[in-house]
Amino acid sequence: MPETQSRREFGKITAVAAAALTFKPFYILHAKPKVDGEIIGHGSHKYKVHQGWGNLDSSQFPINNCHEMVQDSKGRLIMVGDEIKNNILIYDRSGKLLESWGHEFPGGHGLTLWNANGEEFLFICDPNIGKVFKTDLKGKILMTIEHPSKVGAYKEGDAFKPTETAIGPDGTIYIADGYGSQWILRYNQKGEFIDKFGGPGDGDAQFSTAHGITIDYRDKANPALLITSRVHNAFKKFTLDGKYLSTLFLPGAFVCRPVFKEDTLYAGVCWSRLRYLNQTPDSGFVTIIDKNNKVISNPGGTAPEYRDGKLQLMVQDKPIFMHCHDVCIDNEHNIYVCQWNAKKTYPVKLERV
């Protein structure tokens, strides 16, 4: 490329980056402010921040990373982390600790609740040891799914670092190998391997950090899979047997797992694009998407903007969060935020206002 053209192209890129960044200062490097009681979010989805909601005595109930949280049928909020002194912390909605257990999951990461005709189970992913565990709500391990080479799905040397599971309407177990080889693996209820799809790459049906997975029941006649491709800033939709359908692109948002509450989709954003429009540390927020796949609110992030129907770059607006790794939505539509690599902070509550 001629030098003059190269300079022109660099100038264009610099101008675009400047336009995206000049509206907000780089306070992500400053000390985290106290924001209790502050209202964040946009439109009809605004929230009051309760930073200390989940705080516990760290000498008794230490945490490293709050990875994910689910709510059971009794309204209890169950959180998984990677501290083996208490992998599982169970809260009530006031922030009171009800129960703790779990010492077997050094990389405790993915947490899925499965209600099987009134009986509830947990699926826990541990990418550190490369296993998926099915447990009861007291922590008894009922089934373990190990390296896919044991069933001929991988070679022995292939990385298997599962990050999330989803359970289909027929009990099919879907495992997202989000930190490993980027495949989505299907097993039946007994843990017997069925097949796999996806894999690494930039194709529509491929993944770059297949971090989360859930069942999308918004079209009740045609439930589908919604799967994270985090580096692509996207959720990708597939049929239940693994055929690619569509991509929901969320520019600037390194999203974690998709979480549905009724027809609304929520996700923690682990990083946003700030410095040089690249992945920036300590830059998370929450994104909220309506039934038409339109972003309607970004608590902690910039207001969603569409131009000619196209979603514009979304970035962190205020340094409230560091890396939003997951969200849980209660029956009053409050949000509980789990953060990774956030100085060992406990879950934060966002109270719907």
N, C-alpha and C positions, 0 to 999 in steps of 0.2 A: 504494500500500500504506500503511495507517495506520502512524504512527510507532511505536506500541507493538508492532504485529505485526512491523515491520521490526526492532526491537530484539530481539524474541524469536528471529526467524530468525537474526539475526547472532550471538546467544548460542549457538544450536544449532551453527552452523558453527564458531564459536570453540571450543566444547567438543569437537567432533569433531577439529579440528586439534590441540588440546592433547593429547587422548588419544593421537593418533598420534605426537606428537613428544616427550612428556614422558619417554619411556623411554630416550631417548638425548640426550646433550648435543650442542651445535653445534661439535664440534671440527673440522669441515671447514675452518674458517678458520685453524686453527693450522698450525704447521710439520709437514710430513710426517715421521712417525717412522721409525726404522729397524726393519724388521719381518722381516729375513732369519731364516728358521728358524721363524717363527710358523706355527701350524697354524690354517687357516681352513676354513670349510665346515660341512656338517651331515650327519648320518646316515652313510651308507656312502660319501659323496663328500666326503672331507676332504683337504686339500692343505697341503704345506709350501711357504712362499713363498721364492722365490729371486729377489730384486729385481735382482741384478746379472748374471743369466744371460746376457743378450744384449749386455752393454756392450762397446763398441768404442772405438777412438781416434777421437774426434769430429773431429779435424783431418784425418784421412784418410778416414773414412767417416761424414760428418755425416748427421743426420736432422732433419727438422722434426716430422712426425707419422708414427708407425707405424700404418698404416691397416689392412692385412689380411695374413693369413698362410695358406699352404696347405702340405701335405706331399706330395711326389711319391712315386713308387713305390720310389725308392731310400732313402726315409726322410729326405730333405733338407727343411729347413724354409725356404720361400721367402716373403719378406716384401716388400710394396710400400709405398712412402712417397712423399712429395711433394717430396723433395730431389733435384734433377736432377743432382747430382754422382754419385748412386748410387740411382736409384729402386728398384732391386731388390737386396736383401741375402739371401744364401743361407747358412744356418747348418746345422751338424750338431746332433745333440741335446745335445751337451755345451756348446753355445754358441759353438763355434769358427766363424769366418767362412770359408766355402769359396769364395765367388765373389760378385762384385758387378757390376752393369751397369745401363744405362738412364739416358738423359739427355733423353728426349723427352716426359716425362710430368710437367708442372709441378703437376698436381693428382692425381697417381697415387693412386687410391682403392680401387676394387674389384679383386679378384684371384680368378679362378676357374681351377681346374685341370681340364682335360678329358682323360681317358684314352680315346683313340679306338683301340680294339683294340690296345692296347700302345704306341701312339705318343702322347706327352703334349704338350699345348699349354696356353698360358696365355691368358686373356682379361683385359685390363687396362682398367678404366674410368677416364677422366679427365674429371670434371665441369667442370674449369676451361676446357678447350678444347672440351668437348662432343663427345668421340669415344670409341669403343670399339675396342681393338686386339686382334687375335689374333696371338700370337707363338709361336715355339718356345722351348725352355727356355734358349736362349742369348741370346734377346732379338731375334732377327730378326723384323721385322714381316711377317706373312703376309697380313693382311686388315685393313681399316679400315672401320668403320661410322660414318658421319657424320650430320649433322643430318637428322632424319626428313622435313623439308620436301623433301629431294632425291628422296624416293620418294612424295611426296604424303600422308604420314601426319600432318604438322604444317604449320602456316602458317610462313612464314619467320621471323616475329617471336616464335614460341613458344619458351619456354625449353627447352633440352635439356641437362641436366646429369646424365648417367648415373652411377649409384653402384654398380651390381652387375649381374652376369650369372649365368645358370644355363644349363646345356646339358642338354636333354632326352634321353631314351633313344634317340630317333631322330635326334639331332644338332640339333634345333631350338634356336636361340639365343634366350634370353629376356633382355631388357634392362630393368632397373628404373630409370626416370627419377626417382630419389628426391629430387634437389635441383632438379629442373626442373618438368615439367608433370604428374608423378604417374601417367603411363601405364606399363603393362607392354607392351613391344613384342616381337613375335615375328618372327624371321627364320629362313630355312632355312640349311643348312650353308654355302651359297655367299654368304650375306649378303644374300639377296633378301628384301625385306619381305613378311610374310604378313598380319598384322593387329595390332591393339592392343586392350587392355581396361583397365578400372580408371578412372583419372582422379581428380582432386581432389574431396574431399568427405567427409562423415561417414556416408555410406551403407555398408552391409555390404560392398558390392563396390567401394568407393572407398578412397582412401588419403590419409593425411596424413604425408608423408615416407616414401615407399616405398623404404626405405633398402637392404634386402637381399632376396635371393631364392635359393631352393635347391629341389632336387627331393627330395620326401619319398617314400622307397622303403619305408617301414615296412609298408604294405600292398602286398606285392610284385605282386599282381594288378592293383592300381589305383594306380600312382604318381601323385603330385599335386604341385602347386606350393605351397610355403610362403613367404609374402611378408610382409616387415615393414611395419607401419604405425606408425612410431615414436611420433609424437605421440599416437596412440590407445593407446599401451602394449599393442600387440597384434601377433600373427602371424595372418595370414589365409590360409586354405587354398582353393585353386582346382583345378579340373581342368586338365589340360595344355592344353586349348583355351580356358581363361579363364573358366569358369563358377564362380561363388562357391559354396563348400561350407560353411565354418564359420569362427569366430573363436576364437582362444585369447587371452583377456584376461589381462594380467599387470600388475595395478594397481601403480603406482609405478615401473615399469621402462620407461625409454625404451630399448627394445632395438634393437640393430643387426642384423646379418644372422644368420639361423638356420644352425647348423652341426650336422650329424649325425655321430655316431660310433656305428655299429651302430644300435640302436633308441633311443639316448639323444640328446636335443636340448640343445645348449649355445648360449649367446649372451652377448656382451658387452653390458652395460648402460651406456650413455653418460652418463646422468644418472638420479638417482632423485628422488622428490618428498619434499623435506624442509621447507624454509622455506615456510610458508603452504600446504603441500601442493602446491607448484608445482615446476617444473623448477629444480633447484638446481645451480649450478656445482660441479665437483670432487666429484661424488657417485656415481661409478660402482661397479659390482660385476659379478660373473658370475652367471648363473642357469643351472640345470641341471634338465631336465624329462624325466620317464620316458616310456615308450612309451604310457602311458595319459594323457598330457598333464597330469601332475601335477608341480608343482615339488617337487623333493626336496632341493635344496641351493642356497644362495646364497653362494658364497665372497666374503667382503668385505661381504656384506649381511646383513640380519636373517633369522632362520630362517623358512622358509615356514610359514604357518599357515592352516589351513582351518577355517571355521566353517559348519556345515550344508552342507558341500560347496563352499563359496565361498572362493576365495583372498583373503586379506586383504592390505592394503597392505604392499608390500615397499620398504625403503629401505636406504641405506648404513648399515652397522654400524660399520666401522672405516675410517679414512682411508688405506687402503692404495693404492687406485686413484684416479685422477682422472676419466678418461672412457674406459671400456673400449670400444674401437671394434670389436674382433674377437677371436675365440679360434680356436686351432688345437689339435686333439687328436691326440697321437701314438699309436702302437700299444700303448703301456703305459698309456694313458689319462691321461698328464700333459697339462696345459693350458698353452698359451703365449698370453699376453695382449698384444695390441697396443693402445696408448693414443693418443688424439688430444688435442692441446692439453694435454700433460702435461710441460711444461718440457723437451721434446726427450729424453725417456727412451726407452731401447731396450726391446725386449720383455722381459716378466717371465715366469718359469716358475713354474707351480704343480705341484709334484711330488705325485702321488697317494700317499696313505699308508693 
